Amino acid sequence: MSGVALLLPGQGAQHPGMATALYRTEPVFTAVLDEFFAELGAEGDRLRADWLGPRPVVPLDDASRAQPLLFAIGYAMGRTVLARGLEVTALLGHSVGELAAAALAGVFDLPAAAGIMRARTAALAGVPPGGLLAVAAAPERLTRWLGGPDPVLGAVNAPGQTVLAGTGPALDAVEKSLLDNGIGCRRIGARQPFHSPAVADAAAEFEAGFATVRLRPPRIPVWSASTGEPVRPDQAVSPGFWARQLAGPVWFHRALDGLLGTRPGALVETGPGRSLSMLARRHPVVRRRRIPVLPLLPAATATAATAARWHEAKHRLTDFLSNGEKGKATS
């Protein structure tokens, strides 16, 4: 048994009502979020209101809402897992989830994280409209659609699951062409072209947001989806390393491959939905070794069950780590 690895989702995992049932019911989760919102000042109040309210003033898919909320919820859930005394031996985040992983590993503290997320949101404000397109195909099958500067390869999440990133008109055209050619695709909840050259200037601006942040080597190994490898100490203390992932592709499958080589006892998704859990369950190493994969929150279509699902998952995970009974944590 080698403890658990936490998977922290990024843009696209957000949905109305995500994790709201845990707020004011789970003490650690609530305290962490309240501290984060307080660090953001008036914007934190607006962010919390849009998260908890039935009709957000700013759509949750916008970077100004999805990015800080995904960071905060993933980080708060990770802190809750750690507070339960569970042994976390690795962290892997997707896009903004990588920043949550870094914070959980102690690369920067929560007040610094609030400043970092404020800088990230501000940098993205000037990015041209665009989005992300999930495609049910391997990158090599998409060569004819990736010959120009827009769209580009935004992420490789699995051998047959690719994400394209681009500005509005270009992505619209490629989406239509893919469907016309019988290749399944769907839009991801994003209003900006993350992980593409269109956000390169924003990434440079975002780097300046680290100017006053004290960065430290991670206390828990962090597998970077921007490199597919563990974050080295010199990378962890480099503002450019964290800022550049905003414009570069996400190699989630490569990073998951590496993480699984460390033989984790279980994979636990600490964030909204089950997107990373689904990717992990299909990995051949997970299937062959029967590694338990456990999402701690329900899918977007089952948000009313959030509190019940959290308590069920928490107890099953605790039982698994206490007794080593793998069959208890596989659903």
N, C-alpha and C positions, 0 to 999 in steps of 0.2 A: 504494500500500500504506500503510495507516494503522494498522498494529499490530493487536493483538487486544483484544477486549472480553471480560472474564470474567463469567460468569453464576454466581451462588452461590445454591444452593437453600435452602429453609426447611423448616418442619415438614411432615412427610409424606414427605420424601425418605429419611428414616432407615430402615434395615433391618439385620437381623443380619448381621454380617460385613463391613459397609461399610468399605472402605479398609483392612481389617486386614492384608491382604497387603503393603501398603506400609510398615507399621510395622516398624522395624528393618531394612528393606531400602533405603529412600530416606533418605539422611542428613538432608537439610533437613527433610523431612516429620516424621521421627522426633524431631529436636531441637526443633522448634517444639511438637509435642504434649507432649513430656516437660517442656518449660518451662511450658506451660499447666497440665498436671496438677500440677506442683510448686507453682505459684502458688496452686492450690486446696487444698493441704494434704491432710488425710485424706480430704476429699470427692473430691479428684482421684484418689486411690488407688482409691476405690470406683467412681468413674466409669470409670476405665481398666479395672478388673476386669469391670464389666458390659459394656463395649464388646468386650473381647477374649474373654470367657468364653462357653461354650456355653449357659449358663442364667443370664441376668442376674437379680440379686436384685430390681432395680427394672426394670419393662418399659421397653424402649427408646422406646415411644411416649409415655411420661410426659414432661412438660415438664422434669423434673429430669434426665433423661437425653438426650432428643432435642435440646433447645435448646443446651446447652453442647457436645455432640458435633458437631452440625451446624456450629456456629460454628467449633469448633477444626479440624475436618477441612477445611472450606472455606477457612479462613484458611491452614492449613498447606499445602494444595495450591496456593493462590495464591502463597505464599512460595516454593514449589518451582519454580513456573513462572517467577517473577521471577528466582530464582537461576540459572536456565538462560540468562538473558540475553535472554529474549523481551520485546519491547516491548509493554507493556500500556497502552492509551490510554483505557480506560474500564472501569467496574465497575458491575454491576447485580445487586443481591441481592434475594431474595424473603423477606420477613419477617425472621427472624433472620439470614438471609444478608446483609441490608443492614448489619448490625453487622459482619459479617466483611468486607464491602466497605469499610466505614469504617476498620476497622483496617488493611487493606492499603493504604489511601490515606493512612495516617499521621494520621488524626483522633485516635486514641489508641493507645498502645503495648500490648504483650501483657500486662504485669503489670496495667495498668489494665483491659484487656479481661477478665481473669480476675475482677476485682472486679465489673465490670459484669455479667458472666454470673452471678456468685454472687447479686447483687442481683436480677437478673431471675428466677432460680429461686426465691428466697425470696418475691418478690412474688407469684408464680404459685401458691405453695403453698396460699393461702387461697381460690383461685378455685373456684366451684362446678363440679362435673363437667359436661362437655359435649364438644363436638367440632366437626369440620368435615366438610362434605358437598360433594363435587365433583358438579356438575350439568352435563349436556350440553345447555345452553340459554343463551341470552342473558339478561341481567338483566331486560329489558323483558318477556320471556315469563314471568317468575316473580313478577309483581306481586301476584297473588292470594295467594301464600305469604309475601310480605314486608310485609303490611299491619300487623303488630303489632310489638311490641318484641323478639320472640324467635321464630324466628331472624332474623338480619339478613344483609345482603350483606357477605361477608367478603373476597372478592377477585374481580377480573375478570382472568383469565389470558389470555383470547383472546375474540374476538367471540362464540363459542358455548360458552365454558367459564367457568362461574361457580362460586364456592365460597360456600356458606352457612355461617354460624357461629352456634352456639346452645347452650343448655343441653340436657342429656340428653333429658327427656321431649318438649320442643318439637321438637327436631331429629328424634327418632324419628317423631313424628307427621307431620312434613313429608316425611320420607323415604318413608314408606308412601304418602302422598297423591301424591307425584310419580310413584312407580312405578305406582300405580293409574291414573294419567293418561297412562301411556306415555312419561314423561320419564326418561331414563336418569340414574342417579346412583349414587355409591358413597362410602363413608366414607373419609376420609383418616386416616392414622395420627396421631391426636391425642386426648388425654383431657381437654383444656381448650378452651373456646370462644374461641380467639384471634380478635383483630380484631372484637370485638363489645363492646357496652356492659357485658357481664358482667365484663370485665376492666379497666374504667375505673379502679376503685380500685387495682387492681394496677399499672396504668400510673403512677398518681400516686406510689405507693410506690416503684416502680422508678426514677422520676426522682431520688429522694433518693440513689440509689446512685451518681449522678454527682457528688456534692457535692465530693469530693476529687480528681476526675479532671481533668487538664489536657487540654482539647479544642483542636484546631488545625484550620484550614482544610485540605481534602484536597489532597494533592499530585498525585493522579490524579483526574480527574473521576468522581464517583459519581452515577449516575442513581438517584434515589429512587423506589421503587415505592409509597411512601406519598403522593407528590405527583405523580408522573409526570414530574418535571423534574429537572435537575441540582441537587445539593445546593449551596446558596449558602454562602459563607463564614460569614455570620451564623447560618445554620441549623446549620452544622457545629459551632459552639461553643456551641450551646444544648442543655442537657440535656433540656429539654422536647421538643425536636424528635425526639430519638432515643427518648424514653420513650413519646411519644404514639402511635408507630406500632404499639405492642403492641395498642391498642384500636381503631385506625382501620382502614378497608379497605385492601387491597393492590391497587394499580392497575398490575399488572405489564404488561399489554398496552400501556397508555398510555406507560409508561416505555420499553418496548422500541421502540415507534414512534419516540420521540425519539432514543434511542440510535442506531437505524439511520439516522437522518438525518445522523449524523456520518460515515457511510460507513466503518465498521470493516472491517479486512481479513479478520477471522474472528471468530466467536463461540465461546468455549471455556467449557464447563461444568466448573467446578472444585468438585466436591462429589459426594455419593453419587447414583447413578442417572442418569437421562437426562430427567427431567421437563421441565426448562427447555429442553433441546436440542430436544425434541419440539415444544414450543410455538414455538420460534424457527424451526424448519424449515418450519412451516406458514404463517409470516408471508409475505404476498405480496411484500414488499420483498426478503426473503431469497431467495425463489424467482426473482423477476425478475432480480435482480442476481447470482444464483448465489453468494451469500455462503457460504463454508464454515462449517459448524457442527460442532463436535467435542466430544463428551463424553469426559472423561478417565478415567472409571470405568464399569464395566459396569452393566447394569440389575440390580435386586435378585435376579432369577432366575439371574444368572450370576456370583455373587460369587467363585466359585473361580478365575475368570479375571482377577481384579483386577490382579495384578502384570503379567501378560502384556498386558492391555489398556492399562495405564498406559504401559508401555514402547513399545508399538506407537503409541499416540496421541502420545506425546512425540516420537518420531522423525518421524512424519508432520507434526506441527505445525512442528517445526524445519525440515523440508524445505520446507514451504509458505512459511514466512517467509524462508527463504534464497533460494528459487527463484521464488516467486510463482506456483507451479503449483497453481491452485485445485482442480483435480480430485483432488489427493492428500488433501484434508481434508474430504470431504463425507459420510463415512459415520458 
